[in-house]
């Protein structure tokens, strides 16, 4: 599956940058984890490792409390839908630092105790706007949006 990044961050079998990324698999399959919702650095991830071997940082670098606005977007790249996020000012700064410090490494996006995406950071991302894309149904997007709108 080929994914393209434009002005915002595209996340799914995803990427965080203004480049093209080949994920190398037909589709990303969610991975169950005992973590709260948020964005985590994947401390040891390689595309060939088993999902059971993935180690995430203990706490999310970016939590749902750092999200200001969440909305459903019709995808320009697939027949499905995306989730558009606007981060708080503090969240945008945290996300910039997370991407700056993990260039070339994977991030895990956790929603409802599932890693829904594992992007590889290509560059530091500024601006505080993120799109989570994937082969999501409209129902899946609504469920994820509801989860992301819950504040701790």
Backbone as ProteinMPNN parsed JSONL, in Angstrom:
{"seq_chain_A": "XXXXXXXXXXXXXXXXXXXXXXXXXXXXXXXXXXXXXXXXXXXXXXXXXXXXXXXXXXXXXXXXXXXXXXXXXXXXXXXXXXXXXXXXXXXXXXXXXXXXXXXXXXXXXXXXXXXXXXXXXXXXXXXXXXXXXXXXXXXXXXXXXXXXXXXX", "coords_chain_A": {"N_chain_A": [[0.856, -1.165, 0.0], [0.681, 2.138, -0.899], [1.337, 5.21, 0.572], [0.629, 8.686, 0.762], [1.86, 11.789, 1.897], [0.68, 14.935, 2.651], [0.123, 18.342, 3.381], [-0.62, 17.918, 6.017], [-0.245, 15.521, 8.665], [-0.329, 12.234, 7.721], [-1.791, 9.368, 8.857], [-1.718, 5.897, 9.318], [-1.345, 2.902, 8.074], [0.918, 4.343, 8.231], [2.43, 7.577, 7.814], [4.61, 10.219, 8.815], [5.281, 12.979, 7.515], [6.425, 14.908, 4.679], [6.616, 13.187, 2.481], [6.77, 10.216, 0.407], [5.639, 6.984, 1.34], [6.121, 3.547, 1.627], [4.395, 0.993, 3.055], [4.639, -1.728, 2.958], [2.98, -3.84, 3.523], [-0.237, -5.334, 2.983], [-2.323, -4.203, 4.515], [-2.486, -2.423, 7.597], [-2.819, -4.159, 10.578], [-4.683, -3.886, 13.52], [-3.156, -3.893, 16.779], [-3.374, -5.367, 19.902], [-2.918, -3.753, 23.015], [-1.999, -2.913, 26.377], [-2.448, -0.033, 27.05], [-3.093, 3.467, 27.595], [-5.118, 5.715, 25.585], [-3.4, 7.44, 23.009], [-0.334, 8.854, 21.611], [2.607, 7.114, 21.136], [6.128, 6.6, 21.464], [7.693, 4.045, 19.684], [9.859, 1.875, 20.931], [11.544, -0.082, 19.915], [10.879, -0.862, 17.348], [10.772, -2.608, 14.244], [9.967, -3.182, 10.824], [9.835, -5.865, 10.29], [9.486, -7.292, 12.59], [7.807, -9.349, 15.081], [4.509, -8.694, 16.273], [4.157, -9.1, 18.994], [6.586, -8.472, 20.074], [6.937, -5.744, 20.123], [7.883, -2.83, 21.809], [6.656, -0.234, 23.711], [6.961, 3.185, 24.856], [6.468, 3.969, 28.351], [4.422, 5.817, 29.02], [2.09, 7.845, 27.149], [3.423, 10.157, 24.776], [1.852, 12.067, 23.752], [-1.37, 12.758, 24.65], [-4.975, 12.132, 24.768], [-5.903, 14.378, 25.981], [-4.476, 16.383, 24.858], [-5.7, 16.98, 22.538], [-7.596, 19.187, 20.694], [-9.698, 19.351, 18.838], [-11.72, 17.065, 17.001], [-12.597, 15.393, 14.022], [-14.542, 13.769, 11.422], [-13.398, 12.901, 8.205], [-13.816, 12.619, 4.733], [-11.839, 10.488, 2.881], [-9.259, 11.426, 0.61], [-7.655, 9.643, -0.584], [-8.393, 6.991, -0.326], [-11.29, 4.82, -0.39], [-12.444, 5.127, 1.984], [-12.645, 6.678, 5.234], [-11.148, 9.362, 7.147], [-9.614, 10.524, 10.196], [-9.575, 13.665, 11.429], [-7.463, 15.662, 13.332], [-7.016, 18.398, 15.532], [-4.6, 19.832, 17.425], [-4.04, 21.026, 20.798], [-2.267, 24.025, 21.737], [-0.153, 23.344, 23.46], [-0.173, 20.574, 22.949], [0.527, 20.529, 20.223], [3.155, 21.413, 20.406], [4.266, 19.325, 21.946], [3.902, 17.221, 20.124], [5.527, 18.063, 18.028], [8.047, 17.925, 19.317], [8.096, 15.157, 19.865], [8.119, 14.058, 17.25], [10.448, 15.251, 16.267], [12.426, 14.147, 17.909], [12.323, 11.481, 17.215], [12.934, 10.827, 14.57], [13.051, 8.687, 11.833], [12.193, 6.579, 13.301], [9.509, 4.505, 14.576], [6.161, 5.455, 15.509], [3.49, 4.737, 17.725], [0.052, 4.716, 17.46], [-2.444, 4.704, 19.683], [-5.683, 3.658, 20.278], [-8.441, 2.926, 22.179], [-7.136, 0.743, 23.47], [-5.828, -0.454, 21.351], [-3.278, -0.589, 18.969], [-3.588, 1.362, 16.302], [-2.184, 2.302, 14.23], [1.153, 2.5, 12.95], [3.246, 4.66, 12.28], [6.268, 5.713, 10.568], [8.496, 8.145, 11.462], [9.455, 10.747, 9.415], [10.294, 13.355, 9.429], [10.516, 16.262, 11.556], [7.426, 17.472, 12.76], [5.422, 20.25, 12.507], [2.746, 22.513, 13.468], [0.385, 21.28, 14.411], [-1.812, 19.925, 13.282], [-3.325, 16.918, 12.364], [-3.951, 14.065, 10.385], [-5.481, 10.993, 10.647], [-5.333, 8.253, 8.769], [-6.681, 5.447, 6.99], [-7.819, 2.158, 6.232], [-10.435, 2.421, 7.155], [-13.798, 1.834, 8.17], [-16.825, 3.8, 8.068], [-18.214, 3.472, 10.45], [-16.171, 2.516, 12.164], [-14.553, 4.791, 12.256], [-16.296, 6.628, 13.519], [-16.469, 5.425, 16.044], [-13.772, 5.565, 16.912], [-13.454, 8.343, 16.943], [-15.266, 9.059, 18.972], [-13.95, 7.882, 21.148], [-11.57, 9.377, 21.151], [-12.547, 11.854, 21.827], [-13.182, 11.679, 24.475], [-12.187, 12.922, 27.541], [-9.538, 12.66, 29.911]], "CA_chain_A": [[0.0, 0.0, 0.0], [1.46, 3.357, -1.0], [0.675, 6.316, 1.264], [1.196, 9.984, 0.466], [1.698, 12.794, 2.93], [0.577, 16.292, 2.127], [0.407, 19.351, 4.387], [-0.846, 17.406, 7.359], [0.321, 14.212, 8.912], [-1.237, 11.172, 7.359], [-1.463, 8.295, 9.772], [-2.532, 4.675, 9.244], [-0.114, 2.21, 7.816], [1.014, 5.741, 7.956], [3.687, 8.288, 7.752], [4.58, 11.565, 9.366], [6.223, 13.814, 6.804], [5.964, 15.357, 3.37], [7.246, 12.274, 1.546], [6.003, 9.014, 0.086], [6.02, 5.884, 2.223], [5.546, 2.232, 1.349], [4.31, 0.266, 4.314], [5.151, -3.062, 2.72], [1.972, -4.835, 3.829], [-1.517, -4.994, 2.363], [-3.025, -3.295, 5.417], [-2.057, -2.522, 8.989], [-3.798, -4.829, 11.436], [-4.561, -3.386, 14.893], [-2.431, -4.717, 17.745], [-3.866, -5.136, 21.261], [-1.929, -3.331, 24.011], [-2.548, -2.372, 27.627], [-1.999, 1.351, 27.148], [-4.139, 4.469, 27.424], [-5.131, 6.332, 24.264], [-2.386, 8.457, 22.771], [0.761, 8.625, 20.674], [3.752, 6.575, 21.865], [7.326, 6.196, 20.731], [7.935, 2.598, 19.661], [11.263, 1.895, 21.313], [12.366, -1.091, 19.255], [10.118, -1.359, 16.208], [11.217, -2.777, 12.861], [8.818, -3.66, 10.049], [9.841, -7.325, 10.182], [9.351, -7.95, 13.901], [6.502, -9.839, 15.495], [3.79, -7.684, 17.044], [4.337, -9.369, 20.429], [7.896, -7.974, 20.486], [6.969, -4.281, 20.098], [7.961, -2.194, 23.123], [6.279, 1.184, 23.686], [7.304, 3.925, 26.061], [5.508, 3.699, 29.422], [3.29, 6.755, 28.976], [2.037, 8.488, 25.828], [4.024, 11.49, 24.623], [0.726, 12.917, 23.405], [-2.583, 12.072, 25.116], [-6.207, 12.713, 24.228], [-6.069, 15.706, 26.58], [-3.768, 17.326, 23.991], [-6.497, 17.145, 21.326], [-8.567, 20.273, 20.794], [-10.842, 19.126, 17.956], [-11.698, 15.8, 16.263], [-13.695, 15.329, 13.058], [-14.502, 12.768, 10.358], [-13.095, 13.466, 6.894], [-13.835, 11.673, 3.61], [-10.473, 10.365, 2.393], [-8.945, 11.72, -0.791], [-6.741, 8.61, -1.059], [-9.046, 5.684, -0.286], [-12.748, 4.925, -0.411], [-12.866, 5.216, 3.374], [-12.692, 7.941, 5.96], [-10.002, 9.724, 7.973], [-9.902, 11.28, 11.405], [-8.808, 14.905, 11.48], [-7.206, 16.152, 14.692], [-6.345, 19.669, 15.773], [-4.023, 19.738, 18.764], [-3.888, 22.246, 21.592], [-0.938, 24.622, 21.552], [0.802, 22.471, 24.174], [-0.136, 19.31, 22.22], [1.294, 20.737, 18.987], [4.566, 21.458, 20.804], [4.645, 17.954, 22.324], [3.983, 16.41, 18.915], [6.738, 18.5, 17.339], [9.195, 17.327, 20.012], [8.035, 13.71, 19.652], [8.576, 13.737, 15.894], [11.835, 15.698, 16.129], [13.301, 13.234, 18.644], [12.177, 10.098, 16.755], [13.072, 10.725, 13.115], [13.508, 7.36, 11.427], [11.632, 5.583, 14.209], [8.051, 4.367, 14.509], [5.27, 5.875, 16.583], [2.284, 3.913, 17.835], [-1.169, 5.46, 17.771], [-3.275, 3.784, 20.447], [-7.068, 4.056, 20.527], [-9.195, 1.81, 22.776], [-6.215, -0.37, 23.751], [-5.391, -1.032, 20.086], [-2.429, 0.223, 18.104], [-4.309, 1.442, 15.034], [-1.238, 2.72, 13.212], [2.563, 2.549, 13.352], [3.985, 5.436, 11.274], [7.689, 5.974, 10.741], [8.688, 9.589, 11.388], [10.414, 11.148, 8.39], [10.748, 14.712, 9.72], [9.799, 16.927, 12.641], [6.141, 17.979, 12.266], [4.895, 21.416, 13.215], [1.444, 22.979, 13.016], [-0.684, 20.79, 15.271], [-2.933, 19.306, 12.567], [-2.981, 15.536, 12.052], [-4.984, 13.199, 9.831], [-5.27, 9.556, 10.817], [-5.998, 7.63, 7.632], [-6.582, 4.003, 6.949], [-8.887, 1.452, 5.565], [-11.451, 2.421, 8.197], [-15.196, 2.042, 7.805], [-17.401, 4.977, 8.714], [-18.53, 3.067, 11.823], [-14.912, 2.493, 12.922], [-14.135, 6.184, 12.451], [-17.167, 7.209, 14.55], [-16.069, 4.848, 17.337], [-12.484, 6.146, 17.3], [-13.682, 9.76, 17.265], [-15.884, 9.097, 20.314], [-12.889, 7.58, 22.116], [-10.627, 10.485, 21.2], [-13.207, 13.017, 22.421], [-13.251, 11.497, 25.935], [-11.044, 13.523, 28.237], [-9.181, 11.969, 31.167]], "C_chain_A": [[0.905, 1.231, 0.0], [0.688, 4.48, -0.313], [1.381, 7.61, 0.924], [0.91, 10.943, 1.598], [1.625, 14.149, 2.248], [0.906, 17.267, 3.247], [0.271, 18.832, 5.795], [-0.177, 16.061, 7.503], [-0.708, 13.189, 8.509], [-0.825, 9.965, 8.168], [-2.323, 7.081, 9.48], [-1.668, 3.45, 9.14], [0.647, 3.416, 7.463], [2.377, 6.333, 7.975], [3.523, 9.68, 8.324], [5.614, 12.414, 8.646], [5.625, 14.271, 5.493], [6.615, 14.497, 2.295], [6.304, 11.126, 1.218], [6.531, 7.868, 0.921], [5.355, 4.601, 1.76], [5.545, 1.457, 2.644], [4.776, -1.165, 4.154], [4.175, -4.172, 3.072], [0.664, -4.388, 3.195], [-2.287, -4.002, 3.22], [-2.497, -3.499, 6.828], [-3.17, -3.183, 9.787], [-3.607, -4.335, 12.868], [-3.901, -4.41, 15.816], [-2.943, -4.371, 19.141], [-2.714, -4.79, 22.196], [-2.647, -2.82, 25.253], [-1.985, -0.975, 27.851], [-3.2, 2.273, 27.003], [-4.039, 5.068, 26.025], [-4.046, 7.392, 24.159], [-1.367, 8.028, 21.739], [1.999, 8.246, 21.481], [4.947, 6.407, 20.931], [7.419, 4.679, 20.812], [9.445, 2.434, 19.825], [12.141, 0.916, 20.551], [11.796, -1.568, 17.927], [10.939, -1.473, 14.921], [10.046, -3.411, 12.115], [8.747, -5.185, 9.961], [9.608, -8.038, 11.51], [7.932, -8.422, 14.166], [5.826, -8.796, 16.379], [3.954, -7.868, 18.547], [5.641, -8.774, 20.962], [7.994, -6.448, 20.526], [6.951, -3.737, 21.523], [7.654, -0.707, 22.958], [6.789, 1.865, 24.939], [6.179, 3.74, 27.079], [4.258, 4.566, 29.365], [3.266, 7.426, 27.604], [2.732, 9.847, 25.849], [2.953, 12.521, 24.328], [-0.531, 12.161, 23.805], [-3.824, 12.724, 24.507], [-6.507, 14.082, 24.854], [-5.362, 16.797, 25.772], [-4.517, 17.59, 22.689], [-7.567, 18.203, 21.563], [-9.847, 19.951, 20.028], [-10.636, 17.816, 17.189], [-12.855, 15.805, 15.273], [-13.459, 14.225, 12.03], [-14.276, 13.485, 9.033], [-13.206, 12.356, 5.858], [-12.433, 11.662, 3.012], [-10.348, 10.741, 0.92], [-8.142, 10.584, -1.417], [-7.35, 7.219, -1.103], [-10.552, 5.9, -0.387], [-13.304, 5.137, 0.993], [-12.849, 6.625, 3.926], [-11.412, 8.126, 6.768], [-10.504, 10.408, 9.231], [-8.988, 12.491, 11.409], [-8.687, 15.372, 12.921], [-6.581, 17.534, 14.629], [-5.881, 19.609, 17.218], [-4.056, 21.082, 19.473], [-2.514, 22.823, 21.308], [0.131, 23.765, 22.231], [0.946, 21.128, 23.457], [0.677, 19.418, 20.941], [2.794, 20.769, 19.299], [5.067, 20.064, 21.187], [4.823, 17.081, 21.085], [5.221, 16.779, 18.095], [7.968, 17.863, 17.988], [9.244, 15.814, 19.802], [8.572, 13.351, 18.271], [10.023, 14.152, 15.679], [12.807, 14.69, 16.756], [13.256, 11.8, 18.127], [12.207, 9.952, 15.238], [13.682, 9.366, 12.775], [12.974, 6.235, 12.292], [10.105, 5.576, 14.098], [7.375, 4.989, 15.726], [4.089, 4.929, 16.579], [1.123, 4.82, 18.205], [-2.129, 4.465, 18.4], [-4.65, 4.408, 20.678], [-7.794, 2.814, 21.029], [-8.348, 0.546, 22.927], [-5.81, -1.15, 22.504], [-4.42, -0.07, 19.409], [-3.121, 0.204, 16.743], [-3.397, 1.856, 13.892], [0.169, 2.761, 13.801], [3.354, 3.327, 12.294], [5.471, 5.495, 11.599], [7.884, 7.466, 10.515], [9.786, 9.898, 10.37], [11.008, 12.532, 8.652], [9.97, 15.243, 10.917], [8.55, 17.595, 12.061], [5.678, 19.129, 13.149], [3.473, 21.693, 12.739], [0.269, 22.465, 13.803], [-1.908, 20.245, 14.577], [-2.487, 17.933, 12.086], [-4.181, 14.862, 11.409], [-4.579, 11.761, 10.08], [-6.052, 8.889, 9.697], [-5.836, 6.126, 7.695], [-7.708, 3.416, 6.152], [-10.042, 1.301, 6.546], [-12.841, 2.549, 7.594], [-15.685, 3.307, 8.505], [-17.728, 4.676, 10.175], [-17.266, 3.045, 12.696], [-14.425, 3.905, 13.227], [-14.976, 6.838, 13.533], [-16.773, 6.702, 15.939], [-14.749, 5.447, 17.818], [-12.627, 7.616, 17.676], [-14.289, 9.887, 18.659], [-14.834, 8.832, 21.392], [-11.916, 8.75, 22.265], [-11.232, 11.744, 21.818], [-13.37, 12.892, 23.933], [-12.004, 12.121, 26.54], [-10.803, 12.763, 29.53], [-9.6, 12.785, 32.362]], "O_chain_A": [[1.805, 1.334, 0.833], [-0.495, 4.676, -0.591], [2.607, 7.635, 0.809], [-0.168, 10.909, 2.192], [2.428, 14.457, 1.367], [1.863, 17.052, 3.99], [0.993, 19.277, 6.687], [0.393, 15.535, 6.548], [-1.862, 13.279, 8.928], [0.343, 9.578, 8.171], [-3.545, 7.207, 9.4], [-1.265, 2.975, 10.202], [1.036, 3.483, 6.297], [3.373, 5.628, 8.141], [2.429, 10.246, 8.317], [6.735, 12.551, 9.138], [4.445, 14.043, 5.228], [7.114, 15.024, 1.301], [5.174, 11.081, 1.703], [7.731, 7.784, 1.184], [4.147, 4.578, 1.525], [6.593, 1.283, 3.265], [5.262, -1.764, 5.113], [4.516, -5.346, 2.931], [0.478, -3.207, 2.903], [-2.852, -3.046, 2.689], [-2.11, -4.604, 7.207], [-4.334, -2.798, 9.675], [-2.489, -4.359, 13.382], [-4.066, -5.62, 15.655], [-2.944, -3.2, 19.523], [-1.668, -5.44, 22.179], [-3.782, -2.349, 25.171], [-1.151, -0.762, 28.732], [-4.197, 1.919, 26.374], [-3.011, 4.946, 25.36], [-3.804, 8.147, 25.102], [-1.507, 6.995, 21.084], [2.394, 8.966, 22.398], [4.785, 6.106, 19.749], [7.244, 4.097, 21.883], [10.214, 2.818, 18.944], [13.363, 1.066, 20.539], [12.218, -2.614, 17.433], [11.692, -0.569, 14.56], [9.225, -4.102, 12.719], [7.709, -5.735, 9.596], [9.541, -9.267, 11.546], [6.979, -7.949, 13.546], [6.491, -8.097, 17.143], [3.898, -6.893, 19.297], [5.787, -8.591, 22.17], [9.028, -5.911, 20.923], [6.117, -4.128, 22.34], [8.299, -0.01, 22.174], [7.023, 1.217, 25.96], [5.059, 3.391, 26.707], [3.156, 4.089, 29.636], [4.31, 7.563, 26.966], [2.635, 10.589, 26.826], [3.122, 13.706, 24.617], [-0.743, 11.038, 23.349], [-3.729, 13.74, 23.818], [-7.287, 14.856, 24.299], [-5.612, 17.986, 25.97], [-4.035, 18.332, 21.833], [-8.342, 18.119, 22.516], [-10.947, 20.238, 20.499], [-9.52, 17.497, 16.779], [-13.973, 16.177, 15.63], [-12.325, 13.804, 11.8], [-14.871, 14.529, 8.764], [-12.726, 11.248, 6.098], [-11.896, 12.717, 2.674], [-11.208, 10.419, 0.101], [-7.959, 10.551, -2.634], [-6.873, 6.357, -1.841], [-11.022, 7.035, -0.46], [-14.511, 5.307, 1.163], [-13.013, 7.611, 3.208], [-10.689, 7.167, 7.037], [-11.662, 10.817, 9.32], [-7.765, 12.354, 11.393], [-9.681, 15.466, 13.641], [-5.728, 17.807, 13.785], [-6.676, 19.364, 18.126], [-4.096, 22.136, 18.839], [-1.681, 22.157, 20.693], [1.183, 23.493, 21.652], [2.051, 20.594, 23.362], [1.434, 18.506, 20.607], [3.602, 20.22, 18.549], [6.166, 19.669, 20.798], [5.771, 16.3, 20.997], [5.883, 15.905, 17.535], [8.831, 17.325, 17.294], [10.318, 15.253, 19.584], [9.389, 12.44, 18.139], [10.756, 13.462, 14.97], [13.872, 14.417, 16.203], [14.065, 10.974, 18.55], [11.574, 9.052, 14.686], [14.689, 8.956, 13.352], [13.268, 5.065, 12.045], [9.499, 6.52, 13.592], [7.941, 5.04, 16.818], [3.729, 4.381, 15.537], [1.208, 5.598, 19.155], [-2.574, 3.515, 17.757], [-4.771, 5.518, 21.196], [-7.765, 1.769, 20.379], [-8.767, -0.556, 22.571], [-5.492, -2.337, 22.573], [-4.703, 1.122, 19.288], [-3.226, -0.846, 16.109], [-3.779, 1.776, 12.724], [0.352, 3.023, 14.99], [4.061, 2.719, 11.491], [5.878, 5.347, 12.752], [7.477, 7.994, 9.479], [10.898, 9.377, 10.457], [12.091, 12.85, 8.161], [8.899, 14.735, 11.25], [8.609, 18.211, 10.996], [5.56, 18.997, 14.367], [3.047, 21.161, 11.714], [-0.761, 23.136, 13.871], [-2.956, 20.109, 15.209], [-1.423, 17.787, 11.484], [-5.313, 15.068, 11.846], [-3.461, 11.358, 9.76], [-7.281, 8.947, 9.669], [-4.953, 5.609, 8.379], [-8.454, 4.125, 5.478], [-10.563, 0.204, 6.748], [-13.041, 3.283, 6.626], [-15.036, 3.816, 9.419], [-17.541, 5.53, 11.042], [-17.294, 3.504, 13.837], [-13.944, 4.18, 14.326], [-14.433, 7.538, 14.388], [-16.748, 7.472, 16.899], [-14.616, 5.798, 18.99], [-11.992, 8.081, 18.622], [-13.867, 10.738, 19.442], [-14.834, 9.488, 22.434], [-11.491, 9.073, 23.374], [-10.496, 12.613, 22.286], [-13.664, 13.88, 24.606], [-10.889, 11.864, 26.084], [-11.741, 12.282, 30.165], [-9.385, 12.368, 33.5]]}, "name": "protein", "num_of_chains": 1, "seq": "XXXXXXXXXXXXXXXXXXXXXXXXXXXXXXXXXXXXXXXXXXXXXXXXXXXXXXXXXXXXXXXXXXXXXXXXXXXXXXXXXXXXXXXXXXXXXXXXXXXXXXXXXXXXXXXXXXXXXXXXXXXXXXXXXXXXXXXXXXXXXXXXXXXXXXXX"}
